[in-house]
Amino acid sequence: MTKAYVAAQVRLTQLKSRLAGLRKDESGAALVEYAMVVGLMAVIAVGVLSTFDDKVTVAFNNIGTQLAGNTTLK
């Protein structure tokens, strides 16, 4: 066997070992689950706000009008 072949075998063994370690590592699983929950909450929020679009717009306009009427400079 040549030195290059032995070196390639060693590198392949190291790569297999690293991949096996990554497969067993579950530290990122919780992050993915939280990201999925946040994404689902965002989709639900957009759906609810688009359903009540007119009511939300009127409410914010009323609040803005009241705030604008109550501002006085001293």
C-alpha positions as CSV (number, residue, x, y, z in Angstrom):
1,M,0.0,0.0,0.0
2,T,1.2,3.5,-0.8
3,K,1.4,6.3,1.7
4,A,-1.3,8.2,-0.2
5,Y,-3.7,5.3,0.1
6,V,-3.1,4.9,3.8
7,A,-3.5,8.7,4.4
8,A,-6.8,8.6,2.4
9,Q,-8.0,5.7,4.6
10,V,-7.1,7.6,7.8
11,R,-9.0,10.7,6.5
12,L,-12.0,8.6,5.5
13,T,-12.1,7.0,9.0
14,Q,-11.9,10.4,10.6
15,L,-14.7,11.7,8.4
16,K,-16.9,8.7,9.3
17,S,-16.2,9.3,13.0
18,R,-17.2,12.9,12.7
19,L,-20.4,12.2,10.8
20,A,-21.4,9.5,13.4
21,G,-20.9,12.1,16.1
22,L,-23.0,14.6,14.3
23,R,-25.8,12.1,13.8
24,K,-25.9,11.4,17.6
25,D,-25.8,15.2,18.5
26,E,-29.3,16.5,19.3
27,S,-28.3,19.9,20.6
28,G,-29.9,21.7,17.6
29,A,-33.2,19.8,17.8
30,A,-34.7,22.1,20.4
31,L,-33.8,25.2,18.4
32,V,-35.5,23.8,15.4
33,E,-38.6,23.0,17.4
34,Y,-38.8,26.5,18.9
35,A,-38.3,28.0,15.4
36,M,-41.2,25.9,14.2
37,V,-43.5,27.0,17.1
38,V,-42.6,30.7,16.5
39,G,-43.3,30.3,12.8
40,L,-46.6,28.7,13.5
41,M,-47.5,31.5,15.9
42,A,-46.6,34.1,13.3
43,V,-48.8,32.4,10.7
44,I,-51.7,32.2,13.1
45,A,-51.2,35.9,14.1
46,V,-51.3,37.0,10.4
47,G,-54.4,34.9,9.8
48,V,-56.2,36.4,12.8
49,L,-55.2,40.0,12.0
50,S,-56.2,39.5,8.3
51,T,-59.6,38.2,9.5
52,F,-60.2,41.2,11.7
53,D,-58.5,43.6,9.4
54,D,-61.2,46.3,9.4
55,K,-61.8,46.1,13.1
56,V,-58.1,46.4,13.9
57,T,-57.7,49.3,11.5
58,V,-60.6,51.2,13.0
59,A,-59.3,50.5,16.6
60,F,-55.8,51.8,15.8
61,N,-57.3,54.9,14.0
62,N,-59.4,55.6,17.0
63,I,-56.4,55.3,19.3
64,G,-54.4,57.6,17.1
65,T,-57.1,60.2,16.8
66,Q,-57.5,60.2,20.6
67,L,-53.8,60.5,21.2
68,A,-53.5,63.3,18.6
69,G,-56.3,65.2,20.3
70,N,-54.8,64.9,23.8
71,T,-51.3,66.2,22.9
72,T,-50.6,69.7,24.1
73,L,-47.4,71.6,24.3
74,K,-46.6,73.4,27.5
